[in-house]
Amino acid sequence: MKQHPQKKVRTDLNPSRLLTFKIDERDVSAHEDESILTVARQNGISIPTLCHLDGLSERGACRLCIIEVKGVAKLLPSCVTFPRQDMEVITNSERVVTYRKKILELLFTERNHVCSVCVSNGHCELQNLAVELGVTHVRYPYLYPRHAVDASHSRFSIDHNRCVLCLRCVRVCDEIEGAHTWDIMGRGITSQVITDLNQPWGTSETCTGCGKCVQVCPTGALSEKGKSVAEMIKRRQFLPYLQMMRGRQDDSWQK
């Protein structure tokens, strides 16, 4: 039987404790268990993300949401960094922007992301981030790995060449659908998401066919067969709602 990975949950955070600190020289307040990313967006401060999605747990996988914290030498992912009293956060320094662009370029080079011939051209979060950050070209050599396309499922297909390993599909299948059909294997450039124990998607005994994994995919890696480009616009409003309802059920169970 496949074992589900253990989620790392911080138990030292007090959701009732209110802190005050600075983001981009602006005074803000937040509860101790709210991430810097959450607080920034609550205050109208934009931080780019790729692996983050409202309603799913955070993994800090893409590193595009990095920030500077005064007194800390390294850059930190804002989605899994929590505030401290009187801390000073910088979200758009020259150093931060430079590293975000480098990270985005490396994401493009690691797989075969060619926007002009991609089925998700115009409806891709990776492409949108390139426009937002002003990445007009890639300075690093493309690796062009040859990954297989799994079209064994009757409704869906996955093109590993367009996957950015954000793990949204893994999380939504585990945390929302409860099936945990998806997982990840390998290391580095050999990493890829898999169904069950690396079986063809169409032979999966755990897949419910709900399509939530396709809805949350930020690129054209996961797609529905027979859909045109315009029809690939993702609808994800169900995520925060389902998480809220599940939270209410958990609270009632504890009572």
C-alpha positions in Angstrom: 0.0 0.0 0.0 1.3 3.4 -0.9 2.1 5.6 2.1 1.1 9.2 2.2 3.9 11.7 2.9 3.8 13.3 6.3 2.9 17.0 6.2 5.1 19.3 8.2 2.9 21.4 10.4 4.3 24.1 12.6 2.9 23.8 16.1 4.7 26.8 17.7 2.5 29.4 16.0 -0.3 31.1 18.0 -3.2 32.1 15.7 -4.5 34.6 18.3 -1.3 36.5 18.8 -1.2 39.8 16.8 2.1 41.1 15.5 3.1 44.4 13.9 6.0 44.7 11.4 6.9 46.3 8.1 6.5 45.2 4.5 8.2 47.5 2.0 8.4 50.2 4.7 4.6 49.9 5.3 3.4 49.2 8.8 1.2 46.1 8.8 -0.3 43.8 11.4 -1.0 40.1 11.2 -1.7 37.0 13.3 1.4 34.9 14.0 0.2 32.0 11.9 -0.4 34.1 8.7 2.4 33.8 6.1 4.2 36.8 4.7 2.6 36.1 1.4 -0.9 36.1 2.9 -0.3 39.4 4.7 1.3 41.1 1.7 -1.7 40.2 -0.5 -4.1 41.4 2.2 -2.4 44.7 2.0 -2.4 45.0 -1.8 1.3 44.1 -2.2 1.9 41.8 -5.1 4.3 38.9 -4.8 4.5 36.5 -7.8 3.9 32.8 -7.2 3.6 29.5 -9.1 3.3 26.6 -6.7 1.0 28.5 -4.4 -2.8 28.2 -4.8 -5.5 29.3 -2.4 -7.1 26.3 -0.7 -4.0 24.1 -0.8 -1.2 23.7 1.6 2.1 25.4 1.0 5.2 23.7 -0.3 7.6 26.5 -1.2 8.6 24.6 -4.3 8.9 27.2 -7.0 10.8 29.9 -4.9 9.3 32.7 -7.1 7.8 34.3 -4.0 11.2 35.0 -2.4 11.6 38.1 -0.2 14.3 39.8 1.8 14.1 40.0 5.6 16.4 42.6 7.3 19.1 40.8 9.3 18.8 37.5 7.3 21.4 36.9 4.7 19.5 34.5 2.5 16.3 35.1 0.6 13.2 33.4 2.0 10.0 32.0 0.4 7.2 34.2 1.6 4.6 31.5 1.4 6.2 29.5 4.3 7.8 32.4 6.2 5.9 33.7 9.1 6.1 37.2 10.7 8.0 38.2 13.8 7.4 41.3 15.9 9.1 44.3 14.3 10.6 42.4 11.4 11.3 44.3 8.2 10.4 42.7 4.9 11.3 43.8 1.4 9.4 42.2 -1.5 10.7 44.1 -4.6 14.4 44.9 -4.1 16.8 44.7 -7.0 18.3 41.6 -5.6 14.9 39.9 -5.2 13.8 40.8 -8.7 17.0 39.6 -10.2 16.8 36.2 -8.5 13.1 35.8 -9.5 14.0 36.3 -13.1 16.8 33.7 -12.8 14.5 31.2 -11.2 11.9 31.7 -14.0 14.5 31.3 -16.7 15.7 28.1 -15.1 12.1 26.8 -15.0 11.9 27.5 -18.8 15.1 25.7 -19.5 14.5 22.6 -17.4 11.6 21.3 -19.6 10.3 22.0 -23.1 8.4 25.2 -22.7 8.0 26.8 -26.1 5.0 29.1 -25.8 4.5 29.6 -29.5 3.5 26.0 -30.1 2.0 25.2 -26.7 -1.7 24.4 -26.4 -1.9 26.7 -23.4 -0.4 29.7 -25.1 -2.3 32.7 -23.7 -3.6 30.7 -20.7 -0.4 29.7 -18.9 0.7 31.0 -15.5 4.4 30.4 -16.4 4.0 32.5 -19.5 2.1 35.2 -17.5 4.9 35.4 -15.0 7.4 35.9 -17.8 5.4 38.8 -19.0 5.0 40.2 -15.5 8.7 40.0 -14.6 9.9 41.2 -18.0 11.6 37.9 -19.0 11.8 38.2 -22.8 14.5 35.7 -23.4 16.4 32.9 -21.6 20.2 33.2 -21.1 20.7 29.6 -20.1 21.0 26.6 -22.4 17.8 24.5 -22.7 18.2 21.0 -21.4 15.4 19.5 -23.6 14.7 16.3 -21.7 12.6 13.7 -23.5 9.7 12.9 -21.3 6.8 10.7 -22.3 3.3 11.8 -22.8 0.7 9.7 -20.9 -2.6 9.7 -22.7 -3.8 6.3 -21.3 -6.6 8.0 -19.4 -10.0 8.1 -21.2 -10.5 11.8 -20.5 -7.2 13.4 -19.6 -3.5 13.3 -20.5 -0.3 14.5 -19.0 2.7 15.9 -20.9 5.7 15.7 -18.5 7.7 18.0 -20.9 5.5 20.9 -19.8 5.4 20.1 -16.0 7.0 22.6 -13.6 6.8 20.3 -10.6 4.6 22.7 -8.6 2.9 19.7 -7.0 -0.5 21.3 -7.2 -1.9 18.1 -8.6 -0.4 16.0 -5.8 -1.8 18.3 -3.2 -5.3 18.7 -4.6 -5.7 15.0 -5.1 -4.5 14.3 -1.5 -6.0 17.2 0.4 -9.2 17.9 -1.5 -10.2 14.7 -3.3 -8.6 12.4 -0.7 -7.5 9.9 -3.3 -3.7 10.6 -3.4 -3.4 9.2 -6.9 -0.5 11.5 -7.7 3.0 11.5 -6.2 6.5 12.4 -7.2 9.6 10.3 -7.9 13.2 11.0 -8.8 15.6 13.8 -8.0 16.6 16.9 -9.8 15.9 17.0 -13.5 14.8 13.3 -13.4 11.9 14.2 -11.1 8.4 13.7 -12.3 4.9 13.3 -11.0 3.5 9.8 -11.2 0.2 8.0 -10.7 0.0 5.3 -8.1 3.3 3.3 -8.2 4.4 4.8 -11.5 1.6 3.1 -13.4 -0.1 4.5 -16.5 -2.7 7.0 -15.6 -5.4 5.1 -17.4 -4.7 1.9 -15.2 -4.9 3.8 -11.9 -7.2 2.1 -9.4 -7.3 5.2 -7.2 -8.1 8.0 -9.7 -11.7 9.1 -9.4 -11.7 11.0 -12.7 -12.8 14.2 -11.0 -10.4 16.4 -13.0 -9.3 18.6 -10.1 -5.7 18.0 -10.9 -6.2 19.3 -14.4 -8.0 22.4 -13.1 -5.1 23.4 -10.8 -2.3 22.8 -13.3 -0.6 26.1 -14.0 0.8 25.1 -17.5 -0.4 22.7 -20.2 1.1 19.6 -18.6 -2.3 18.3 -17.5 -5.1 18.7 -20.0 -8.5 17.4 -21.0 -8.7 15.6 -24.3 -10.6 17.4 -27.0 -10.4 20.8 -25.4 -9.4 23.9 -27.4 -7.0 26.5 -26.1 -9.8 28.9 -25.0 -11.6 26.0 -23.1 -8.4 25.3 -21.1 -9.1 28.3 -18.8 -8.9 26.9 -15.3 -11.8 27.3 -12.8 -10.5 26.9 -9.2 -13.1 28.6 -7.1 -14.0 25.2 -5.6 -10.7 25.0 -3.6 -11.1 27.6 -0.9 -14.8 26.6 -0.5 -14.0 22.9 -0.1 -11.2 23.7 2.4 -13.5 25.9 4.4 -16.2 23.2 4.5 -13.7 20.5 5.5 -12.4 22.8 8.2 -15.9 23.1 9.6 -16.4 19.4 9.6 -13.1 18.9 11.4 -14.1 21.5 14.1 -17.5 19.8 14.6 -15.8 16.4 15.0 -13.4 17.8 17.6 -16.4 19.2 19.6 
